[in-house]
Amino acid sequence: MVVGGGSRLYSLDGATGKKDWHYDSKTQIVSSPAIGDVDGDATPDIVFGEGQDVVCLNAYTGKLKWKYGTGANVYSSPALGSRSKNEPFRRDWPMYRHDPARTGFYGFASGPLGIYVGSDDGYLHLVDGRNGERIDRYAIKFPDLIIVQRNYGALRFLSSPSLADLDGNGTLECVFSLVDRVWAIEDIASTIPLKADQKPVTAKLETKKKNTASPRNAFALAQVIHPGGWNPGVPAPEKLLEELTKRAKLDVMPEMTPLSLRDDDVTRFPFLYMTGHDEAKLTDEEIRTLKGHLERGGFLFAEACCNSPGFEKSVRAIAAKIFGDGKLARVPISHAIFSKVYPIKTVVCKGAAVEPEFDGVEINGRLVFVFTKQDYGCSWGNSCCTSGCAGVAQEDSYKVVTNIVVYALTE
């Protein structure tokens, strides 16, 4: 086990309590040590804050591996996590854990790891565990508070971050508290698999929830958040929004807006988009919110990413809870939704021309809930999906979705 005392860090034998080694610092060590195989050499390392530096030691010998300077005091205890999407365990905890006997810890066999740590310079830092180089940093600012020294320099970053995929979208969020609020910062690039000899991708850290309302008369693509992989990495909504600007002659916001049916004002967004790789399980409260929105003129377009049968099953269950059993029925090809901008009779799917398959529910003669399992999103921004699904061809996808959006906004 590893403990700190004053300006010294000790490694003690867990069975006897005898000292294995110690590390002397020139300053008091406030940060608690985190343990993990941060450089991927199959041996544990120790990472902690020392003065203005983040320090990495060999856990067996106590020898220094590297230091990373932040420019301000580091009281925060680091959090370690695998940023590679293909790792079985993607998060780690600061101390030895895993089971009641504390015999191991997440991440040891799956290094290298990213190191997330706060500093009194007002930044959350993300450091490459292999060499101590900065991957990215995120400035923590409080525009609504009056704080001396550049609006953040006087803040003491004492919180120790935690890592988890909070919203189930496949990326890691780093969570900590500072002053009077809790922050959740998303590591967007943690969806990208990392090879052992590959330089890590710039993190692109950003606040998880933007809650941005659309400007007056502008169209915003609001994507429903749910625990079934709500934001898969293959579809590129931004590319769809570019196409909608040209094809539907709309003033379109350039970014997709994440929407929580629990926290956000859903009435700001007349058009909702929903996709996923797994079951989209909504709470009763979320079901009631969605039902009320659709009854008041809102519209939901749902499509199964990569033809996911789990997502299809859950969407049908959601429709049954809102409208009743048997209300979700096939939309005929003669419906206006297939001719609003482009006359559509067939789409290319699995390399063949087939009739578009959409199920929907009407309220007072107007479609308000539309679902397809044919997978339209995987062709947005890509010639085809590389994950093996049988999605609809890109041009046909853009045409059909343009029809759907225009119908939803004009009918």
GIZI-V648314 format. One record per residue. N is the residue number from 1. RES is the residue in three letters. SS is DSSP state (hx for helix, st for strand, lp for the rest). PSI is psi as a letter, one per 30 degrees, with the letter a starting at -180 (999 if undefined). OMEGA is omega in degrees with one decimal (999 if undefined). Layout:
n->N res->RES ss->SS psi->PSI omega->OMEGA
n->N res->RES ss->SS psi->PSI omega->OMEGA
This chain:
n->1 res->MET ss->lp psi->l omega->-176.3
n->2 res->VAL ss->st psi->k omega->179.4
n->3 res->VAL ss->st psi->l omega->177.7
n->4 res->GLY ss->st psi->k omega->176.8
n->5 res->GLY ss->st psi->j omega->-178.6
n->6 res->GLY ss->lp psi->c omega->180.0
n->7 res->SER ss->lp psi->g omega->-177.6
n->8 res->ARG ss->st psi->k omega->175.9
n->9 res->LEU ss->st psi->k omega->-176.4
n->10 res->TYR ss->st psi->k omega->167.5
n->11 res->SER ss->st psi->k omega->-175.9
n->12 res->LEU ss->st psi->k omega->175.2
n->13 res->ASP ss->lp psi->k omega->-175.9
n->14 res->GLY ss->lp psi->f omega->-177.9
n->15 res->ALA ss->lp psi->e omega->-173.1
n->16 res->THR ss->lp psi->f omega->-176.0
n->17 res->GLY ss->lp psi->g omega->-179.8
n->18 res->LYS ss->lp psi->k omega->-178.1
n->19 res->LYS ss->st psi->k omega->173.1
n->20 res->ASP ss->st psi->e omega->177.7
n->21 res->TRP ss->st psi->l omega->173.5
n->22 res->HIS ss->st psi->l omega->-179.7
n->23 res->TYR ss->st psi->k omega->179.9
n->24 res->ASP ss->st psi->k omega->177.7
n->25 res->SER ss->lp psi->l omega->177.2
n->26 res->LYS ss->lp psi->f omega->179.7
n->27 res->THR ss->lp psi->l omega->178.6
n->28 res->GLN ss->lp psi->k omega->179.6
n->29 res->ILE ss->lp psi->j omega->179.3
n->30 res->VAL ss->lp psi->e omega->-178.0
n->31 res->SER ss->lp psi->k omega->175.1
n->32 res->SER ss->lp psi->k omega->-177.7
n->33 res->PRO ss->lp psi->k omega->172.3
n->34 res->ALA ss->st psi->k omega->-174.8
n->35 res->ILE ss->st psi->k omega->178.4
n->36 res->GLY ss->st psi->l omega->177.7
n->37 res->ASP ss->lp psi->i omega->-170.4
n->38 res->VAL ss->lp psi->f omega->-177.1
n->39 res->ASP ss->lp psi->g omega->173.8
n->40 res->GLY ss->lp psi->g omega->-179.9
n->41 res->ASP ss->lp psi->g omega->176.4
n->42 res->ALA ss->lp psi->g omega->173.1
n->43 res->THR ss->lp psi->k omega->-176.6
n->44 res->PRO ss->lp psi->k omega->176.2
n->45 res->ASP ss->st psi->l omega->178.6
n->46 res->ILE ss->st psi->k omega->-178.5
n->47 res->VAL ss->st psi->k omega->-179.1
n->48 res->PHE ss->st psi->l omega->176.6
n->49 res->GLY ss->st psi->k omega->178.8
n->50 res->GLU ss->st psi->j omega->-175.5
n->51 res->GLY ss->lp psi->b omega->178.6
n->52 res->GLN ss->lp psi->g omega->-175.4
n->53 res->ASP ss->st psi->l omega->164.3
n->54 res->VAL ss->st psi->k omega->-171.4
n->55 res->VAL ss->st psi->k omega->176.3
n->56 res->CYS ss->st psi->k omega->178.5
n->57 res->LEU ss->st psi->l omega->168.7
n->58 res->ASN ss->st psi->k omega->-174.6
n->59 res->ALA ss->lp psi->f omega->-178.6
n->60 res->TYR ss->lp psi->e omega->-173.8
n->61 res->THR ss->lp psi->f omega->-176.3
n->62 res->GLY ss->lp psi->g omega->-178.6
n->63 res->LYS ss->lp psi->k omega->-178.3
n->64 res->LEU ss->st psi->k omega->174.8
n->65 res->LYS ss->st psi->e omega->177.3
n->66 res->TRP ss->st psi->l omega->172.5
n->67 res->LYS ss->st psi->k omega->176.0
n->68 res->TYR ss->st psi->k omega->-178.2
n->69 res->GLY ss->st psi->k omega->179.2
n->70 res->THR ss->lp psi->f omega->-178.2
n->71 res->GLY ss->lp psi->f omega->177.3
n->72 res->ALA ss->lp psi->l omega->-175.4
n->73 res->ASN ss->lp psi->k omega->178.4
n->74 res->VAL ss->lp psi->j omega->174.6
n->75 res->TYR ss->lp psi->f omega->-177.8
n->76 res->SER ss->lp psi->k omega->174.5
n->77 res->SER ss->lp psi->k omega->-174.9
n->78 res->PRO ss->lp psi->l omega->168.8
n->79 res->ALA ss->st psi->k omega->-177.4
n->80 res->LEU ss->st psi->k omega->179.6
n->81 res->GLY ss->st psi->k omega->174.8
n->82 res->SER ss->lp psi->k omega->-179.5
n->83 res->ARG ss->lp psi->g omega->-177.7
n->84 res->SER ss->lp psi->k omega->-174.7
n->85 res->LYS ss->lp psi->f omega->-175.0
n->86 res->ASN ss->lp psi->g omega->179.7
n->87 res->GLU ss->lp psi->k omega->-179.2
n->88 res->PRO ss->lp psi->e omega->176.4
n->89 res->PHE ss->lp psi->j omega->-172.9
n->90 res->ARG ss->lp psi->g omega->-179.6
n->91 res->ARG ss->lp psi->l omega->-178.1
n->92 res->ASP ss->lp psi->l omega->176.9
n->93 res->TRP ss->lp psi->l omega->-175.5
n->94 res->PRO ss->lp psi->f omega->-175.6
n->95 res->MET ss->lp psi->l omega->173.4
n->96 res->TYR ss->lp psi->k omega->174.5
n->97 res->ARG ss->lp psi->a omega->175.9
n->98 res->HIS ss->lp psi->e omega->177.5
n->99 res->ASP ss->lp psi->l omega->-176.3
n->100 res->PRO ss->lp psi->f omega->-180.0
n->101 res->ALA ss->lp psi->f omega->-179.3
n->102 res->ARG ss->lp psi->h omega->-175.3
n->103 res->THR ss->lp psi->f omega->-178.0
n->104 res->GLY ss->lp psi->a omega->-179.5
n->105 res->PHE ss->lp psi->k omega->-179.7
n->106 res->TYR ss->lp psi->k omega->172.1
n->107 res->GLY ss->lp psi->f omega->-173.3
n->108 res->PHE ss->hx psi->e omega->-177.2
n->109 res->ALA ss->hx psi->f omega->-172.2
n->110 res->SER ss->hx psi->g omega->177.4
n->111 res->GLY ss->lp psi->l omega->6.4
n->112 res->PRO ss->lp psi->l omega->-176.4
n->113 res->LEU ss->lp psi->l omega->170.5
n->114 res->GLY ss->st psi->k omega->-178.2
n->115 res->ILE ss->st psi->j omega->-178.8
n->116 res->TYR ss->st psi->k omega->-175.4
n->117 res->VAL ss->st psi->k omega->178.4
n->118 res->GLY ss->st psi->l omega->179.1
n->119 res->SER ss->st psi->l omega->178.2
n->120 res->ASP ss->lp psi->g omega->171.4
n->121 res->ASP ss->lp psi->f omega->177.0
n->122 res->GLY ss->lp psi->g omega->-178.4
n->123 res->TYR ss->st psi->k omega->161.6
n->124 res->LEU ss->st psi->k omega->-176.9
n->125 res->HIS ss->st psi->k omega->172.3
n->126 res->LEU ss->st psi->j omega->-171.9
n->127 res->VAL ss->st psi->k omega->176.3
n->128 res->ASP ss->st psi->j omega->-178.0
n->129 res->GLY ss->lp psi->f omega->-176.5
n->130 res->ARG ss->lp psi->e omega->-173.9
n->131 res->ASN ss->lp psi->f omega->179.5
n->132 res->GLY ss->lp psi->g omega->178.6
n->133 res->GLU ss->lp psi->k omega->179.7
n->134 res->ARG ss->st psi->k omega->171.6
n->135 res->ILE ss->st psi->e omega->178.7
n->136 res->ASP ss->st psi->l omega->173.1
n->137 res->ARG ss->st psi->l omega->-176.5
n->138 res->TYR ss->st psi->k omega->-179.2
n->139 res->ALA ss->st psi->k omega->178.4
n->140 res->ILE ss->lp psi->j omega->-176.1
n->141 res->LYS ss->lp psi->l omega->-179.5
n->142 res->PHE ss->lp psi->i omega->-177.4
n->143 res->PRO ss->lp psi->f omega->-178.2
n->144 res->ASP ss->lp psi->g omega->178.9
n->145 res->LEU ss->lp psi->k omega->176.4
n->146 res->ILE ss->lp psi->j omega->-177.4
n->147 res->ILE ss->lp psi->k omega->-176.8
n->148 res->VAL ss->lp psi->l omega->178.0
n->149 res->GLN ss->lp psi->i omega->172.1
n->150 res->ARG ss->lp psi->g omega->173.5
n->151 res->ASN ss->lp psi->g omega->177.5
n->152 res->TYR ss->lp psi->f omega->-171.6
n->153 res->GLY ss->lp psi->f omega->-177.3
n->154 res->ALA ss->lp psi->f omega->-177.5
n->155 res->LEU ss->lp psi->k omega->174.5
n->156 res->ARG ss->lp psi->j omega->-179.2
n->157 res->PHE ss->lp psi->i omega->-176.5
n->158 res->LEU ss->lp psi->f omega->-175.9
n->159 res->SER ss->lp psi->k omega->174.7
n->160 res->SER ss->lp psi->j omega->-176.1
n->161 res->PRO ss->lp psi->l omega->169.4
n->162 res->SER ss->st psi->l omega->-177.8
n->163 res->LEU ss->st psi->k omega->174.5
n->164 res->ALA ss->st psi->l omega->170.5
n->165 res->ASP ss->lp psi->i omega->-169.3
n->166 res->LEU ss->lp psi->e omega->-173.0
n->167 res->ASP ss->lp psi->g omega->175.4
n->168 res->GLY ss->lp psi->g omega->-177.9
n->169 res->ASN ss->lp psi->g omega->176.1
n->170 res->GLY ss->lp psi->f omega->176.7
n->171 res->THR ss->lp psi->l omega->178.6
n->172 res->LEU ss->st psi->k omega->169.2
n->173 res->GLU ss->st psi->k omega->175.8
n->174 res->CYS ss->st psi->k omega->-172.8
n->175 res->VAL ss->st psi->k omega->177.9
n->176 res->PHE ss->st psi->l omega->176.5
n->177 res->SER ss->st psi->k omega->178.6
n->178 res->LEU ss->st psi->k omega->-175.3
n->179 res->VAL ss->lp psi->c omega->-172.3
n->180 res->ASP ss->lp psi->g omega->-177.1
n->181 res->ARG ss->st psi->l omega->176.9
n->182 res->VAL ss->st psi->k omega->-178.6
n->183 res->TRP ss->st psi->k omega->171.9
n->184 res->ALA ss->st psi->j omega->-177.1
n->185 res->ILE ss->st psi->k omega->-176.9
n->186 res->GLU ss->st psi->k omega->174.0
n->187 res->ASP ss->st psi->i omega->-172.0
n->188 res->ILE ss->hx psi->e omega->-174.7
n->189 res->ALA ss->hx psi->f omega->178.7
n->190 res->SER ss->hx psi->g omega->173.8
n->191 res->THR ss->hx psi->f omega->-171.7
n->192 res->ILE ss->lp psi->k omega->177.6
n->193 res->PRO ss->lp psi->k omega->-176.9
n->194 res->LEU ss->lp psi->k omega->175.3
n->195 res->LYS ss->lp psi->l omega->-173.1
n->196 res->ALA ss->lp psi->e omega->-176.2
n->197 res->ASP ss->lp psi->g omega->-175.1
n->198 res->GLN ss->lp psi->k omega->175.3
n->199 res->LYS ss->lp psi->k omega->-176.7
n->200 res->PRO ss->lp psi->k omega->179.6
n->201 res->VAL ss->lp psi->k omega->176.8
n->202 res->THR ss->lp psi->k omega->-167.5
n->203 res->ALA ss->lp psi->e omega->-173.6
n->204 res->LYS ss->lp psi->h omega->178.9
n->205 res->LEU ss->st psi->k omega->177.1
n->206 res->GLU ss->st psi->l omega->178.1
n->207 res->THR ss->st psi->k omega->-171.8
n->208 res->LYS ss->lp psi->e omega->-175.5
n->209 res->LYS ss->lp psi->j omega->178.3
n->210 res->LYS ss->lp psi->e omega->-178.1
n->211 res->ASN ss->lp psi->h omega->-176.9
n->212 res->THR ss->lp psi->k omega->175.1
n->213 res->ALA ss->lp psi->k omega->-179.1
n->214 res->SER ss->lp psi->k omega->175.3
n->215 res->PRO ss->lp psi->l omega->-178.8
n->216 res->ARG ss->lp psi->k omega->177.6
n->217 res->ASN ss->lp psi->g omega->178.0
n->218 res->ALA ss->lp psi->k omega->179.3
n->219 res->PHE ss->st psi->k omega->177.0
n->220 res->ALA ss->lp psi->k omega->174.9
n->221 res->LEU ss->lp psi->j omega->-179.2
n->222 res->ALA ss->st psi->j omega->-176.6
n->223 res->GLN ss->st psi->k omega->-173.8
n->224 res->VAL ss->st psi->k omega->177.0
n->225 res->ILE ss->lp psi->k omega->176.7
n->226 res->HIS ss->lp psi->l omega->-174.9
n->227 res->PRO ss->lp psi->g omega->-177.6
n->228 res->GLY ss->lp psi->h omega->-178.4
n->229 res->GLY ss->lp psi->h omega->-169.3
n->230 res->TRP ss->lp psi->f omega->-174.9
n->231 res->ASN ss->lp psi->i omega->-178.6
n->232 res->PRO ss->lp psi->l omega->-175.7
n->233 res->GLY ss->lp psi->f omega->-174.7
n->234 res->VAL ss->lp psi->e omega->-179.8
n->235 res->PRO ss->lp psi->k omega->177.4
n->236 res->ALA ss->lp psi->i omega->-176.5
n->237 res->PRO ss->hx psi->e omega->-179.1
n->238 res->GLU ss->hx psi->e omega->178.3
n->239 res->LYS ss->hx psi->e omega->175.8
n->240 res->LEU ss->hx psi->e omega->-179.1
n->241 res->LEU ss->hx psi->e omega->174.7
n->242 res->GLU ss->hx psi->e omega->-179.1
n->243 res->GLU ss->hx psi->e omega->178.9
n->244 res->LEU ss->hx psi->e omega->178.1
n->245 res->THR ss->hx psi->e omega->-178.3
n->246 res->LYS ss->hx psi->e omega->-170.0
n->247 res->ARG ss->hx psi->e omega->-176.3
n->248 res->ALA ss->lp psi->f omega->179.9
n->249 res->LYS ss->lp psi->h omega->-179.2
n->250 res->LEU ss->lp psi->l omega->167.5
n->251 res->ASP ss->lp psi->j omega->-170.0
n->252 res->VAL ss->st psi->k omega->173.0
n->253 res->MET ss->lp psi->k omega->-170.7
n->254 res->PRO ss->lp psi->f omega->-177.9
n->255 res->GLU ss->lp psi->k omega->172.7
n->256 res->MET ss->lp psi->k omega->-179.8
n->257 res->THR ss->st psi->j omega->175.5
n->258 res->PRO ss->st psi->k omega->-176.3
n->259 res->LEU ss->st psi->k omega->174.0
n->260 res->SER ss->lp psi->k omega->178.2
n->261 res->LEU ss->lp psi->f omega->177.4
n->262 res->ARG ss->lp psi->e omega->-169.1
n->263 res->ASP ss->lp psi->e omega->-171.8
n->264 res->ASP ss->lp psi->l omega->176.2
n->265 res->ASP ss->lp psi->j omega->-174.5
n->266 res->VAL ss->hx psi->f omega->-177.6
n->267 res->THR ss->hx psi->f omega->177.9
n->268 res->ARG ss->hx psi->f omega->-171.9
n->269 res->PHE ss->lp psi->j omega->-178.4
n->270 res->PRO ss->lp psi->f omega->-177.2
n->271 res->PHE ss->st psi->k omega->179.2
n->272 res->LEU ss->st psi->k omega->176.9
n->273 res->TYR ss->st psi->k omega->-176.7
n->274 res->MET ss->st psi->k omega->176.5
n->275 res->THR ss->st psi->l omega->179.2
n->276 res->GLY ss->st psi->l omega->177.5
n->277 res->HIS ss->lp psi->f omega->-175.8
n->278 res->ASP ss->lp psi->a omega->-178.0
n->279 res->GLU ss->lp psi->k omega->177.2
n->280 res->ALA ss->lp psi->j omega->-176.9
n->281 res->LYS ss->lp psi->j omega->177.6
n->282 res->LEU ss->lp psi->k omega->177.0
n->283 res->THR ss->lp psi->l omega->177.8
n->284 res->ASP ss->hx psi->e omega->178.3
n->285 res->GLU ss->hx psi->e omega->179.1
n->286 res->GLU ss->hx psi->e omega->176.9
n->287 res->ILE ss->hx psi->e omega->179.8
n->288 res->ARG ss->hx psi->e omega->179.2
n->289 res->THR ss->hx psi->e omega->180.0
n->290 res->LEU ss->hx psi->e omega->179.2
n->291 res->LYS ss->hx psi->e omega->179.7
n->292 res->GLY ss->hx psi->e omega->-179.8
n->293 res->HIS ss->hx psi->e omega->-179.6
n->294 res->LEU ss->hx psi->e omega->179.2
n->295 res->GLU ss->hx psi->f omega->-179.8
n->296 res->ARG ss->lp psi->g omega->176.3
n->297 res->GLY ss->lp psi->g omega->177.6
n->298 res->GLY ss->lp psi->l omega->-176.6
n->299 res->PHE ss->st psi->k omega->177.2
n->300 res->LEU ss->st psi->k omega->173.0
n->301 res->PHE ss->st psi->j omega->-179.4
n->302 res->ALA ss->st psi->k omega->177.2
n->303 res->GLU ss->st psi->k omega->-173.7
n->304 res->ALA ss->st psi->j omega->178.3
n->305 res->CYS ss->hx psi->k omega->-179.8
n->306 res->CYS ss->hx psi->h omega->177.0
n->307 res->ASN ss->hx psi->h omega->-174.0
n->308 res->SER ss->lp psi->j omega->177.7
n->309 res->PRO ss->hx psi->e omega->178.2
n->310 res->GLY ss->hx psi->e omega->177.8
n->311 res->PHE ss->hx psi->e omega->179.2
n->312 res->GLU ss->hx psi->e omega->-179.3
n->313 res->LYS ss->hx psi->e omega->-177.1
n->314 res->SER ss->hx psi->e omega->178.6
n->315 res->VAL ss->hx psi->e omega->177.6
n->316 res->ARG ss->hx psi->e omega->177.7
n->317 res->ALA ss->hx psi->e omega->177.2
n->318 res->ILE ss->hx psi->e omega->178.7
n->319 res->ALA ss->hx psi->e omega->179.8
n->320 res->ALA ss->hx psi->e omega->179.6
n->321 res->LYS ss->hx psi->e omega->-178.2
n->322 res->ILE ss->hx psi->e omega->-169.9
n->323 res->PHE ss->hx psi->f omega->-175.5
n->324 res->GLY ss->lp psi->l omega->-178.9
n->325 res->ASP ss->lp psi->k omega->174.2
n->326 res->GLY ss->lp psi->g omega->-178.7
n->327 res->LYS ss->lp psi->f omega->179.3
n->328 res->LEU ss->lp psi->j omega->-172.8
n->329 res->ALA ss->st psi->l omega->-177.6
n->330 res->ARG ss->st psi->k omega->176.2
n->331 res->VAL ss->lp psi->k omega->-177.0
n->332 res->PRO ss->lp psi->l omega->-178.3
n->333 res->ILE ss->lp psi->f omega->178.8
n->334 res->SER ss->lp psi->f omega->-176.9
n->335 res->HIS ss->lp psi->l omega->-177.9
n->336 res->ALA ss->hx psi->f omega->-179.2
n->337 res->ILE ss->hx psi->f omega->179.4
n->338 res->PHE ss->hx psi->g omega->-178.0
n->339 res->SER ss->lp psi->g omega->-174.6
n->340 res->LYS ss->lp psi->e omega->178.3
n->341 res->VAL ss->lp psi->e omega->179.6
n->342 res->TYR ss->lp psi->k omega->172.9
n->343 res->PRO ss->lp psi->j omega->-175.8
n->344 res->ILE ss->lp psi->k omega->173.0
n->345 res->LYS ss->lp psi->e omega->179.2
n->346 res->THR ss->lp psi->l omega->171.6
n->347 res->VAL ss->st psi->l omega->177.7
n->348 res->VAL ss->st psi->j omega->-179.9
n->349 res->CYS ss->st psi->k omega->-175.0
n->350 res->LYS ss->lp psi->h omega->177.5
n->351 res->GLY ss->lp psi->g omega->-178.3
n->352 res->ALA ss->st psi->l omega->177.2
n->353 res->ALA ss->st psi->j omega->-179.4
n->354 res->VAL ss->st psi->l omega->177.5
n->355 res->GLU ss->lp psi->k omega->176.8
n->356 res->PRO ss->lp psi->k omega->-177.1
n->357 res->GLU ss->lp psi->j omega->178.6
n->358 res->PHE ss->lp psi->k omega->170.7
n->359 res->ASP ss->st psi->k omega->-177.6
n->360 res->GLY ss->st psi->l omega->176.5
n->361 res->VAL ss->st psi->k omega->178.9
n->362 res->GLU ss->st psi->k omega->169.4
n->363 res->ILE ss->st psi->j omega->-178.5
n->364 res->ASN ss->lp psi->h omega->175.7
n->365 res->GLY ss->lp psi->g omega->-179.9
n->366 res->ARG ss->st psi->k omega->174.7
n->367 res->LEU ss->st psi->k omega->178.5
n->368 res->VAL ss->st psi->f omega->-176.1
n->369 res->PHE ss->st psi->j omega->-177.2
n->370 res->VAL ss->st psi->k omega->180.0
n->371 res->PHE ss->st psi->k omega->171.9
n->372 res->THR ss->st psi->k omega->175.9
n->373 res->LYS ss->lp psi->g omega->-175.2
n->374 res->GLN ss->lp psi->f omega->177.5
n->375 res->ASP ss->lp psi->i omega->177.9
n->376 res->TYR ss->lp psi->f omega->-172.2
n->377 res->GLY ss->hx psi->f omega->-174.3
n->378 res->CYS ss->hx psi->f omega->177.1
n->379 res->SER ss->hx psi->f omega->-179.8
n->380 res->TRP ss->lp psi->j omega->178.5
n->381 res->GLY ss->lp psi->f omega->179.7
n->382 res->ASN ss->lp psi->k omega->176.7
n->383 res->SER ss->lp psi->e omega->174.0
n->384 res->CYS ss->lp psi->l omega->177.6
n->385 res->CYS ss->lp psi->k omega->-178.7
n->386 res->THR ss->lp psi->g omega->-177.0
n->387 res->SER ss->lp psi->g omega->174.3
n->388 res->GLY ss->lp psi->g omega->-179.8
n->389 res->CYS ss->lp psi->l omega->-179.3
n->390 res->ALA ss->lp psi->i omega->-177.1
n->391 res->GLY ss->lp psi->l omega->179.3
n->392 res->VAL ss->st psi->k omega->-179.7
n->393 res->ALA ss->lp psi->k omega->-170.9
n->394 res->GLN ss->hx psi->e omega->-176.5
n->395 res->GLU ss->hx psi->e omega->178.6
n->396 res->ASP ss->hx psi->e omega->179.3
n->397 res->SER ss->hx psi->e omega->179.8
n->398 res->TYR ss->hx psi->e omega->-178.9
n->399 res->LYS ss->hx psi->e omega->-177.3
n->400 res->VAL ss->hx psi->e omega->-178.9
n->401 res->VAL ss->hx psi->e omega->174.5
n->402 res->THR ss->hx psi->e omega->176.8
n->403 res->ASN ss->hx psi->e omega->-177.0
n->404 res->ILE ss->hx psi->e omega->-178.6
n->405 res->VAL ss->hx psi->e omega->-179.2
n->406 res->VAL ss->hx psi->e omega->176.9
n->407 res->TYR ss->hx psi->e omega->-176.7
n->408 res->ALA ss->hx psi->e omega->-175.4
n->409 res->LEU ss->hx psi->f omega->-174.2
n->410 res->THR ss->hx psi->f omega->-177.5
n->411 res->GLU ss->lp psi->999 omega->999
